[in-house]
């Protein structure tokens, strides 16, 4: 299991990405918050922006599939994405994720079958 952290540039993208993750059963819950972001411009001045960070728990084997799906579904969205491994997790939460978070291909198989 992993915690995926995904940063997007605006509230509308945060809502769209969160809804898509939930509808496609990549996770059970999405947690999102706005954060201040700072970086150095090419002129070496500090630039302040606002980013929206989405966090969710999922199966580690789904990371590449989620990344490819999001790039395909939101091609105009510039986001940062990373994952943190979960070392310990409550058994009941692990079981819920294991049983209810499924690959997108499994959803397609259910619809066709």
N, C-alpha and C positions, 0 to 999 in steps of 0.2 A: 504494500500500500504506500501511496505517496500523497503529499500535499502539493498541489499545483498552484503556482502563483503566476498570475497573468495580468500585466498592466496594459491598459488602453488609454487613449487620449481624451475621451469625453464620456459624459453620462449616457448618451444615446448608445454608444458602442458597448458600454458596460451592461446596459439592460439587454441589448440584442444578443450579446455573447452569452450572458447568464441564462437567458431564456432558451437559447439553442443548446447549451450544455445540458440543461435539465430535460428538455423535450427529447433529446437523443439518448438519454439515460447514461450519460458519461459520469454522473455523480448524483447524489441524493439531495445535497444542499449546496448553495453558493453563498459565500460571504463576500461582501464588497464594501469598500470604503474609499473616499477620496483622500489623496495625500499630496503634500507639496513636493515638488521635484526640482532639483537644481542641477545644472551642468554648466561646463565652460564652453562658450562659443568659440568660433575660430579666431575671434578678436581677443580671446582670453578674458572676456567679461562673464560674470556669473548671470545665468538666465534662470528665472523662476517660472515654472509652469505647474499646472495641476494635472495629476494622473489619477486614474481610477484602478485600484487593485482588486482583482477578483481572486478568491482563494477557494479551493474545493478539494475534497478527498476523493481518490479514485484508485483503481487498480494500476499498479506500476506498468503492467504490460500494455495499457491503453495509451501511454504517453505519446508515442509516435503517431498513433491513429488520431488522437485528439488534435495534435499539432497540425497534421496534414488536413484534417477536416476543417479546422478553423481558418487555415490559410486559403482553402478552397471556398469556404462559405463566406468569408470576409476578406476578399483580396485587397481591398483598399485600406484595411485596418493595419496600422503599424503598431505591433505590440511586442512586449518582452514576455518571455515565458520561461519558467524554470520549475523544477520539482525538488522537493525535499523528502527524503525517505522517512517513513514513520518507523520508529524503533519499537515503541510499545503502543498498544491500542486496546480499548475496552473490547471484550469479546463480543458483546451484543452489537456494537457498531461495526466491527469487522464482519460479522455474519450478515448484517443488513447490506453492507456494500458488496460483499461477495455474492449474495443472492439477487440483488436488485440492480446493480450497475452492470450493464451488458454492452458488448461491442455493437457498433452500428450495423455490422454485417448480420448479427443475430436478429436485429429488429427487422431488417429487410427479409430475412428467411422466414420470420414469423408472419409477415404480411403476405408473402408469396405463397406460403404453405398452407 
